[in-house]
Amino acid sequence: MSSGGGTVTFAQQVDATSGRVDITLTRSGDAAGVSGDGMLASVVFDAVGSGISPLGLGGVVTGPGGQPAPVQFGNASITVR
């Protein structure tokens, strides 16, 4: 996200009660956008017991000028043994 000299801002909000983590990445001062691949963020979980928990992923991606960009998110589960 920082290639080409863009300024990237990272913010997170964790709501432990609802089990929700919101992550926001913003690239400002850029009219052209950026392309490539790689990790944008990671989340580390502390297991409190064994079992299976669903993990829902979702979000909104916008391009230069705030135009929506197509993106697909999947669902997963976490198994603690």
Phi, psi and omega per residue, in radians:
M1 nan -0.423 -3.092
S2 -1.633 0.027 3.128
S3 -1.152 2.613 3.140
G4 1.343 0.181 3.059
G5 1.506 0.168 3.114
G6 -1.206 2.625 3.083
T7 -1.677 2.140 -3.077
V8 -1.915 2.289 3.066
T9 -1.982 2.319 3.141
F10 -2.029 2.311 3.070
A11 -2.407 2.568 3.085
Q12 -2.364 2.636 3.065
Q13 -2.445 2.174 -3.109
V14 -1.998 2.213 3.053
D15 -2.020 1.630 -3.082
A16 -1.121 -0.506 -3.123
T17 -1.149 -0.782 -3.127
S18 -1.600 -0.183 -3.118
G19 1.310 0.568 -3.074
R20 -1.995 2.408 3.050
V21 -2.183 2.135 3.075
D22 -1.885 2.265 3.113
I23 -2.151 2.276 3.128
T24 -2.148 2.215 3.034
L25 -2.055 2.214 -3.123
T26 -2.225 2.284 3.084
R27 -1.939 1.911 -3.068
S28 -1.861 2.852 3.116
G29 1.209 0.564 -3.069
D30 -2.405 2.110 -3.131
A31 -1.646 -0.262 -3.035
A32 -1.811 -0.385 -3.072
G33 1.470 -3.042 -3.106
V34 -2.539 2.639 3.071
S35 -2.266 2.835 3.124
G36 2.582 -2.940 3.104
D37 -2.418 2.855 -3.136
G38 2.504 3.070 -3.123
M39 -1.357 2.336 3.070
L40 -1.688 -0.625 -3.137
A41 -2.839 2.792 3.031
S42 -2.384 2.659 3.123
V43 -2.174 2.284 3.121
V44 -1.891 2.265 -3.122
F45 -1.840 2.496 2.992
D46 -1.810 2.026 -3.127
A47 -1.245 2.389 3.108
V48 -2.000 -0.064 3.125
G49 3.081 2.945 -3.131
S50 -1.422 2.744 3.107
G51 2.482 -3.074 -3.141
I52 -2.045 2.348 3.129
S53 -2.260 2.326 3.079
P54 -1.227 2.633 3.104
L55 -2.268 1.931 3.138
G56 -1.721 2.354 3.126
L57 -2.070 2.461 3.117
G58 -2.907 2.953 3.103
G59 2.911 -3.068 -3.139
V60 -2.256 2.349 3.089
V61 -2.126 2.311 3.088
T62 -2.160 2.662 3.093
G63 -1.741 -2.943 3.112
P64 -0.960 2.412 -3.126
G65 1.393 0.087 3.110
G66 1.411 0.198 3.134
Q67 -1.293 2.352 3.134
P68 -1.054 2.467 3.081
A69 -2.011 2.487 -3.129
P70 -1.193 2.398 3.131
V71 -2.693 2.600 3.099
Q72 -2.152 2.396 3.073
F73 -2.082 2.634 3.116
G74 -2.018 -3.136 3.058
N75 -2.030 2.696 -3.114
A76 -2.587 3.139 3.030
S77 -2.432 2.714 3.114
I78 -2.008 2.257 3.116
T79 -1.979 2.162 3.080
V80 -1.957 2.215 -3.115
R81 -1.900 nan nan
